């Protein structure tokens, strides 16, 4: 069976997010006040052929650890679509 899994990759909360800061400054320059912080990440959608949803999640987790997320600078969350 084919499962659709989304992996959300975000910068660690303790690290500076230069893209987020640039967007925050841009919003401020546009007069949009009240935005306290912006964090920019990636959303990756995988179509995984597996025997079960749990097996698909294991594959997505392995892909995230080995390729999709840099554990030094990012964390990831896996969700089924």
Secondary structure, DSSP 4 states (H G I P E B T S, - for coil): -EEEEEEEEEE-TTS--HHHHHHHHHHHHTT----------EEEEEEEE-SSHHHHHHHHHHHIIIII--TTTEEEEEEE-
